[in-house]
Amino acid sequence: MNKQISILHQEVPKGTRGYIESRVDSIQLLGNRLDSLTARLDLTHEEHVVEIVAGVGGAGTLVAKGSTSTLMGALDQAIDRLTYQLRKVHDKRSDRR
């Protein structure tokens, strides 16, 4: 799987970057075939925006976006939304069989 994390317009401490990588790595545990995963973090007008784009084999591309006043809150929101979408794709595959 190709994984990329990009942080725009700001410098994030190594501890925070490590937390982000561990949370993004936890997405793989759902049993879906992820081809690529890109996380973009941005600070705009006192609001943190996290966008996660996942390429799922055979299901296309999933996009989840979260925005709150804290970086960790936005990251958790985006991961929760992507997890919901991945579960939906998994359930569709399971029902067809």
C-alpha positions in Angstrom: 0.0 0.0 0.0 1.2 3.5 -0.9 0.9 5.8 2.1 1.5 9.6 2.0 1.0 12.2 4.7 1.3 15.9 3.7 1.1 18.8 6.1 0.4 22.1 4.5 1.4 25.6 5.8 2.7 24.6 9.2 5.4 22.5 11.0 4.1 19.7 13.2 6.2 18.2 16.0 7.5 14.6 15.5 5.3 13.2 18.3 2.2 14.6 16.5 3.4 13.2 13.2 3.9 9.8 14.8 0.4 9.8 16.2 -1.0 10.7 12.8 0.9 7.9 11.2 -0.3 5.4 13.8 -3.9 6.4 13.4 -3.6 6.2 9.6 -2.0 2.8 9.9 -4.9 1.5 12.0 -7.2 2.0 9.0 -5.6 -1.1 7.3 -7.1 -3.4 10.0 -10.5 -3.5 8.4 -9.7 -6.2 5.9 -10.2 -4.0 2.8 -7.7 -3.9 0.0 -6.3 -0.4 0.2 -4.2 0.5 -2.8 -3.2 4.0 -1.6 -3.9 6.3 1.3 -3.2 10.0 1.3 -3.8 12.3 4.4 -3.6 16.1 3.9 -3.6 18.3 7.0 -4.2 22.1 6.7 -4.7 25.0 9.1 -7.1 27.6 7.6 -8.5 30.5 9.5 -8.1 29.0 13.0 -9.6 25.7 11.8 -7.8 22.4 11.3 -8.9 20.5 8.2 -7.9 16.9 7.5 -8.7 15.1 4.3 -8.1 11.4 3.8 -8.3 9.9 0.3 -8.2 6.1 0.0 -8.0 4.1 -3.1 -9.9 0.9 -2.5 -9.3 -2.0 -5.0 -12.4 -2.5 -7.1 -14.5 0.0 -5.2 -12.9 3.3 -6.5 -11.8 6.2 -4.4 -13.2 7.2 -1.0 -12.8 10.7 0.4 -13.3 11.6 4.1 -13.0 15.1 5.5 -13.0 16.4 9.0 -12.6 20.0 10.3 -12.6 21.2 13.9 -10.6 23.7 16.0 -8.1 21.0 17.0 -5.9 18.9 14.9 -6.6 15.6 16.8 -10.3 16.2 16.6 -10.2 16.8 12.9 -8.1 13.7 12.4 -10.4 11.5 14.5 -13.5 12.9 12.6 -12.0 12.1 9.2 -10.8 8.6 10.3 -14.3 7.8 11.7 -15.9 8.9 8.4 -13.5 6.9 6.3 -14.0 3.9 8.6 -17.8 4.1 8.1 -17.3 4.2 4.3 -14.9 1.2 4.4 -17.4 -0.7 6.5 -20.1 0.1 3.9 -17.9 -1.2 1.0 -17.1 -4.3 3.0 -20.8 -5.0 3.8 -21.7 -4.6 0.1 -19.1 -7.1 -0.9 -20.3 -9.5 1.8 -23.9 -9.2 0.8 -23.2 -10.0 -2.9 -21.6 -13.3 -2.0 
